[in-house]
Amino acid sequence: MNEELTDKERAEAVLKKYDKDSDTMEYTGLMAKFVSALAITFSIFQLYTATFGVLDAQLQRAVHLGFGLALVYLLYPTRKSWSRTKVHPLDVVLAILGAAAPAYILIEYQQLVLRSGLVSDVDLAVGLVGILLVVEATRRVVGLPMVTVVILFLAYAFAGPYMPGVLAHRGLTVSQLVGHLYFTTEGIFGIPLGVSSTFIFLFILFGAYLESTGLGKFFIDLANSIAGWASGGPAKVAVLSSGLMGTVSGSSVANVVGTGSLTIPMMKKLGYHKNFAGAVEAAASTGGQLMPPVMGAAAFLMAEFVGVPYIEIVKAAVIPALLYFTGVWLGVHFEAKRSNLKGLPRDQLPKMGQLLMERGHLAIPLVVIVYLLVTGYTPMRAALVAIVLSILCSALRKSTRMKPIEIVRGLDKGARNVLSVLVACASAGIVIGVVTKTGVGLKLASGLLTLSGGLLLPTMFFTMITAIVLGMGVPTTANYVITSTIAAPAIIQMGVPVLAAHMFVFYFGIIADVTPPVALAAFAGAGIAGGNALRTGVNAAKLAIAAFIIPYMFVLSPVILMIDATIPGLVMTTLTAIIGMIALSSALIGYLADSCRIYERIILAAGGLLLIDPGAVTDLTGIALFAIVLLSQLQRKKRAGQGGN
């Protein structure tokens, strides 16, 4: 078996191990065709409603959930030990129930509206089954941590009278809770599932088609032509290609596997330690969810929760995302300099001009989707146009043209890829439903303010810890929904702009993917590199240090998010932020212009942290500390060079 095939197989095994929603059944024959037909029908329904108009909110979401639950129960077995090629009768029954429970809303819609919240015995039975099906689907696709969160909130709904202090409430009956969670648009069929049933699905389908065109390989080759020759070239290629892939991919682990299967072996061959090679890819791939224009699904939810057009989220995310990748790039650069790692010979690298001529057309849909969003198109309409354009653009050259069967497979793949987001949105809706019915969100926010003494920095710190801990077991989408409902209000109450508060919890929910002890993206990188998972996680957290700092920066100085921004203010804030990134990266890696001594690392870290606060005194002090170390190292290096001569 050749090495390339071995690397591919290893990558696929890593994906199944660390990306739970990729570990699906492997049917053959008639069953495989049936599941594909169901997935394709799901995609066609979504495209039809996007083209000719969506159904009433609850109906659109009910159809979306029905398709999703049926596919989940057919694709994800009840137990891992069961056969992966033959469907179990229990899963067939659950798939039928998964389609039937939401279908009840379609059939009884008029009567449910007339009953106006009154729940009949049949409603109660169907609602209970529907809620349980969502919880079980969450266990299969998302994992037990999310199920635990959902169960705790459900228990709180009933245990209100027995709770201490501010957490106490009157408690709910089963009928009240089921009616609220299943037969209104404030629970399972709330905003998260509404966003999933409209433009999230289309953007995921768009990403599936872009992958089918070979855009990912084009991004890696383009990154090689730009940076492959530089110090630590393959590592910088990993940063660039993962950032580019992040424009169309919302999964950290999938991004690690997709680009890491090519970049990690290159880094190891150059001389990077396996624990560092896996960390580079993990840190870069995690940042993909922060990179506009197609960010993770949580970004679309943020637009709905904050009440702004999606393009405003994109604009706000641009500078923080660039700062994040600058931080990772600097960490890679300093490590390459410290270890004296060279790049690849230029004659072994692709030529940029030739690449753009042969495959540059594949990126046209990305340019167009940004243009459409900027000019006022809705995300759903922009994604729909981009899907069609991705197919048409692939046909411009024979080498990239998709065959009709590949277009059909794109519909199948898009429907499968959305399942994890769909289930996370449905289960997050249960949490939101309990929060809105009991008022626990404001109570927890008040408790957070009390715990922090009413001070902004401690409040942000406790919010950060909450988001990171949740993110270790809960996907970004659900994490954002929970923290934006519970923790973000505490920051907002202290006068922080709503968008900045929501972006704060969004960032830390994502960075959990590279935060030990549970860092799924880092574990995936370690799996491909053959390294130690924990050490890879520590290295990834060091490289991703920017993501721990940037959220504090844009809360303290929202100008980075282009909130009330002026050109001079934006330039100055960005410049000081970049200097801060350089200082912190060099402190953690141990190299700036020369190898850092212990006291120099301490000074650089202090200077970088001072640059978080946008005040003139802290900025000048931070820059001065950075300059002192830089000049000292330059002098030392100059003397060493003269001594060598």
N, C-alpha and C positions, 0 to 999 in steps of 0.2 A: 504494500500500500504506500503510495507516494506521500511526501511530507505535506503537500498542499491539501490533500484529502484529509489527512490526520488533523491538521489545523482547523479545517472546516467542521469536522466531526466534533472536535473538542469545543469549538465555539457553540455549536448547536446544543451540546450537553450542558454547557454553562448557562445558556439562555433558558433551558428548561428548568435548571436547578434554581436559578435566582430570579427569574421572571415568571412568576406563578401563572400568569395568563397565557404563557407560551407552551405550557405543558398540557397539551390536549390529546384527545383520542386520535388514533391513526387508522381510520376505517379504510376498507377496500370494497370494491364492488358496488352493489346497489345502495348500501347504507352511505357510502361516501358520496354517491351522486345525490342522494336525498338531502343530506346535510348541506351540500354545496348549493343545491336548488333552493333550499330554505334561506341560506345566506344571501344568495343572489336576489331572491324575491324581496328580502329585507332592504337591500341596497336600492332596488328599483322603486320600492315604496318611498324611500327617503328622497330619491331624485325626483320622483313624480310630484310629491308635495312641495319640494323646493322650487320646482318649475311652475306649477299651476296653483300654488297656494296651500299653506298648511291647514290642517283641520282645526277645529276648536281645541283649545289648549289641552284639556283633559283627554280628549279623544286621540290627538296626535301622540301624546305621551303614553297612553294606554296601548296603542298599536306598537309603539317603539319598545315598550317594556315586554309585551307579549312575545314579539320576535326574539328579543334578547334573552328572556328566560328560557324559551324553548331551545335556543341554540346552546345556552350555557349547560343545560341538563343533558344535552346530547353530546357535547364536546368535552365536558369535565366530569369524570366519573366520581361516584360517591366516595369511593376509597381508592387510593393509589395502587393497592394490591390487585384490584380487579383488572380483567383483561383490557388492553388498550386497543384491541381490534374488533371486539364484539360488544355491542350495546347491551347493557343489563336491563332486564324488564323493569326494575325500579326506576331507572333513569328515563325510560320511555313514559312511564306513568307520570313522573314529575314534569317531564317536558310538556305533556298534554295539559296537565294542571297549570303549568307556567304560562301556556298560551291562553287557557280558558279563563283564569282569574281576571286578567285585564280585559278579556273579551266581554266579560259580564258588564263592564262599564260601558262598552260600546252598545250592547244590546239593551241595557236598562237605562241608558243615558237620560232620556226624557223623564222617566219616573224618578230617577235619582235627583234631578233638578227640582221636580215638583215636591219631593219629600223634604227638600231643603235642610239636609243635615240630620233628619230623623232616620235611624238605622233599623231596618227590619231584621228578623231572625236570619233570613237568607243573606241579606247584606252582611250581617255580622259574621256568618260562616265563611262567605267568600272573602271578606276582608281579612279575617284571621289567616286563612290559607294563603292569601296573597302576601301578607307580611312575612309569614314563615318561609315562603318560597324565596322571597328577597333575601332574608337572613341566611338561608342555606346556600343560595347562589353566591352570596358574599363570602361564605366560608370556602367555597370551592375555588373562586376566582381571585379573591383579594387576600384572604387568610384570616386566621383566628384573631389577631389583634383588632381588626376592624369589627369583627363580630362581637368581641368583648365590649368594645366601646358602645355599640348599638344596644346590647343587652343591658349594660349599666344605665343607659338613658331610659330604656323601657322600664327598668325596675324603679328608677327614680320617679317616673310618672305615677306609679301606684304607691310608692313609699313616702310621698310628700308629707303626710300628717305625722310621720315618725322621724322626720329629718330634723337635725338641730338648727337652731338660730335662723339665719336669713335664708337657708336652703329649704325651709319648710314651706309647703303649700297644701292646698285642700285635698290633693290626690284626685285621680281620675278613675272612672269605671271602665271596664273593658269596652263597653259600647261606645263611650265618649272617645276613648283613645283610637279605636278602630275606625270610627267615623271620621275622625280628624286626619289620621294617617293615610287612609286608603280612599276616602270618598271626597276629599277636597284637594285643592292645589297648594296646600300648605305642608303636606307630608311627602310621601313617596312620589307623588306626581307634582312636586313643587318645582321651583326654579332650576335646581341642578339637572333634573331629568328633562325639563323643558329645553334647557340649553343643549343637552346631549341629543335630544330628538330633532334638533334643527341644525345649527351650524357646526357643532362639534363633530357630528357624524360626517358631514361633508368635508371638513378639513382633514379628518382621518382618512377618508376615501381619497382625497387629493394626495395625501402623503403616500398612500399605497400605490397610486399610479405613478408618482414621481420615482419611487423606488423601482417600479417595474421598468421604467425607461432607462435605468442605469445611472441615474443622477448621483447616487452615492459613490460609485466608482469614479465618476467624473470629478466630484469634489475632492476625493483622495488624490487623484492624479494632478488636479489643479494645485492643491496644497503642496504636493511634492515639487512641482515646477517653481513655486514661490519660495519655499523655505527648506527644501530637502538638502540643499548644499550648505546651509548655515551650520554654526556650532550646534550640536545636538539636533541635527536636521530632522530625523524621523519623529522625535518627540514634538518638535514644533509642527510637523505635518499632522500629528495626532490632534494637537490643539486646534489648528486651522480647520481640518476636515471635520472634526466633531462639532465645531462651532457652525460650520456651514450645514452639516447634517441636522443640527439642532433647529435650523430654520423650518424644517419639515417634520421633525420627529419629536414626540412628546414623552418618550420613555428613556430614562437614563440607562437602564440595563440593556435594552435593545440597541441603543446607540453604542454602548461599550462593545457589545458583541459584533455589531455591524461594521464598525470601523476598526475596532481593536483586533479583530482576527487578522487584519493586514498590518496595522501599525505596531502592535506589541512585538511580534517577531522581528520587525525591522529595528526597533529600539534595542532589543536584546542583542541582536547581531552587531550593532554599533558599539555596545559596551555598557549600556544602562543595566543596572541591577534589576532583576525580575520584579522585586517589590516596588521599585520606582517606576518601571515601565507600566505595570498594571495601574499604578496610582495616577500617572499622567493621563491615561485614557479615561479613567474613572472621573477625575476632576473635570476634564474637558467635556466629556459626554454629559455629565450632570448639568453643566452650564447650558447645554442645548435647550433645556426647558425655559431658560431665561432669555433666549435669543429670538427677537422678532424676525419675520412677521408672524410665523406660525409657532406660537409658544405652546406650552402644555395646555391641556383642557381646562385647568384651573384659571388660566388667564381669561378665557371666555366667560367663566362664571364671575370673575372679578368685574368684568364690564357690566354684567347684570346687577350684581350686588351694589356696586358703587353708583350705578345709574349713569354711565357715560358710554359713548360709542367705543367699539373695540379699538378703533384707530388711536384713541387717546391712551389706551393701555399700551399699545405698540410704541407710541411716541415716548411715553414715560419710561419704558423699559430699555430704550436704545442705549443711553449713556451708562446706566448700571451694568448692562450686559457687556458692553465694550470694556468697562473697567474690570469686570470679572475675568474676561479672557486675557486682558492685559496682565492681570495678576498671575494667572496660570502660566502664561507665556514667559513672564519674568522668572518665575520659579524654575521653569525648565531651562531657561537661558543660564541662570546662575549655577544650576547643577552641572550643566554642560561645561561651563567655564571652570568650575571647581574641579571637575573630574577630567578636564582636557579631552572632551569628546568632540570629534570632528563630524562634519556632515558627509553626505554621499557625493561621489564625483559627479560633476555636472553632466558628463556624457552618459551617465546611467539614469538621468532624470528626464521626464517628459518635457517637451517644449511647449511653453504656454500658448504661443501663437497657433501652433498646430492643434492643440487641444481645443482652443476656442473655435477654430474653424470646423473641426470634426464633430464636437459635442456641445459647443456653447449654446446651441439652440435649446438644449434641455432645460436651461435655467430661465428661459423666457417666461414660463408661467409664474415663477416667483416674482419677477419684476412686475408683471401685469397685476398680480394680486395685490401688491403694495400700492400700485397706482390706483386700482379700483377702490381700495379702502380709503386712500387719501382723498379721492374725489367724491366720496360720500356714498358709495355703494354699501349696502348692508353686508355683513360678513357672509351670510348665506348666499346672496347673489354673487359676491366676489368669488367664493369657493366654487360655486356651480360653474361659472365661466372658466375658472382656472382648471377644473377637472376636464372640461371639454378641450381646453387649450393644451393640456399636457398630452392628451392623445394625439391631437393634430400636430403639435410640434415634434413629437417623436417620429412622425411620418415624413419629416422633412429630409431625412437621410435613411437610406436602406438599412444601415448598420444599427440604427436605434429604433426602427419602426416596430411598433407592437402589432403582432398578429391578432386577428379577431378573437382567438381563444384566450390570448393574454389579456385582452380588454375585459372579457367575461370573468377571467380569474381575478382581475382587479376588483370587480364587484364582490366576489367571494371573500377576498382577503380583507377588503375594507370593512365588511360586516363583522368578520371575526376579530379584527383589530379593535373594534369599538366596544367589545363586550366588557372588558375590564373597567372602562370608563363608565359605561352604562350602569353596571352593577354598583360601582362606587357611588355614582350619583343617586341611585335609588336608595341605597342604605344611608347615605348622608342625609337624604330627605327625611328618613325616620328620626335622625338626630335633630334636624331643624324643626320637625313637627313637634317633638317633645319640648324643645326650647320655646317655641312660640306659644304652646298651650300652657306651659307652666311658668314662663318668665324666668327660667333659670339662667338664661344668658346674662341678663342685667345683674342678677345676684352674684354670679361668678365674677363678672367684671368689677363689681363693687368690692368683692373679696380680694381681688387682685390689687386694686388700688389701696386697700387697707394694708395688705401685706407689704406693699412697696412704700408705705408711708406717704403716698400722694406725690412721690417724686418720679420724674419721667424716666431717668436712666434705669433705676431698679425695676420699674414697670416693664420697660422694654426687655430687660434681662430675663425676668420671669416669663414674659411672653415668648421670648426666644427659646427658653428651655422647654416650655410646653410644646411649641411647634416641632422642635427637634425630636423630643421623646415620642410624640405622636407619629412623626414621620418615619421612625424606625420600624413601625409595623403597619402603618396606614398609608395608602398611596397618596400622592400629592393632591389629587382632586378632592378626596374626602378630608384630608388633613386641612386644606385651605378652607373648606366649608365649615369645619368644626372650629378652627381657630379664629376665623373671621367672624363667626357668630358669638364666640365666647370671649376671646382675648382681645381682638382688635377694638371693640367698643371701649375698653379701658384706656387704650392709648388715645383714641379719638376724644374721650372726655377730658383729656389734658391739653386739648387745643391743637393736636396734630391733624393735618388735612386727611380726609377720609381715604383718598387714594394712597397716600404715603403709608397709612396704618395698614391697609390691606396688602400693599406691596411688601411691607415688612414681614407679615406672617407668611405670605406666599414664598418669599426667599428662603426663610428658615425651614419651611416644609420641604423644600427641594433639597437644601444642603444636607438634610438628614441622610441622603443617599451616600454621602461620603464621610459621615460622622460615626466613628466607632462608639460602642462595640458592634452595633448592627448597621453596617454600611453596604447595602446591596450592590450598588454600582462598583464599589471597591472590591467586594468579594468576587463579582463577575470578572473584573480585571485581573484579580489574583488567580482565578480559575484558568483564564486563558494564558497568563504568563507563567503559571506553575509556581507562584510565589506564596508567601504566608499572608493569609487574609487580613489578620489584625495589623501587621506591619504595613501592608499595602494601604489599609484604611487610614493609618496614622499619616503616611506620606501624602495620601490624597487630601486629607484635611489640611495639611500644611500648604499644599499647592493651592487649595481652594480658600485660603485664608481671606481673600478678597470678599467672598460671599458672607463671611462672618462680620466684616467691617462695613461694607457698602450700605446695608440696611440702616445702620445707625447714622451713616452720613446723610441719607436722603430723608430720614425723619428729622434730624437736626437741621438739615438744609434742603428743603424740598425743591430747590432750584434744579437739583440733579434730575428730578423727574419732570422738569420743564413746567413746574407749577410757579406761576408769577415770575418767570425767568426773564432776565435781560441778557443780552449777548455778553457784556463785560462780566457780569456775575456768573454766567454759565461757564465762560472760559476760565475764570479764576478758580471756581470751585472744582472744575474738572482737572485743572492743572495741579492743584494741591492734592487732590485725590490720587492722581497718578504718582506723585512724589511719595505719598503715603504708601501706595502699593509697592513701589520700589524698595522703600525702607523696610517694610514688613517682610517682603519676600526674601530680601538679602539677609535679614536677621534670622529667619527660619532656616534658610539653606546654608548660611555661613559663608557667603561670598558676595562682594560688591564689585570693587575694582581689583580686589585681592582677597585672599582668604581672611575671614573675619576672626579677630580675637574675641574672647568671651565678653569683655567689657564693650567692645564695638557692637556686638550683637544686641546687648542690653540697650545701648544708646540708640541704635537704629530702631529697635522695637518701641522704645519710648517716643521717638520722633514720629514714627508712623502712627501710633495711637493718638498723639496730640493732634495730628492732622485730620482726625475724625471730626473734631469740633470745628465748625466753620469760623470761629472767632479770629480776629486779627492777631491777638496775642498768641493763641495756641498755634496758629498757622506759621507765624514767624519763628516761634520757638522750635517747632517741629522741623521746619526747613533748615534752621541753623544747626540743629543736632545732626541732621542728615548730611549737610555740607561739611561739617567738621570731620565726620568719619570718612566721607568720600575723598576730601583733600588729603587727609592723613594717609589713606591707602594709596592714593596716586603718588604721593611723595615716597612712600615706602617701596612701592613697585619701581619707581624711577631709580632709587638708590640701589635696589637689588640688581637692576639692569646694568647700572654703571659698575657695580662690584663684579658682575659676571664678565664685563669687558676687561 
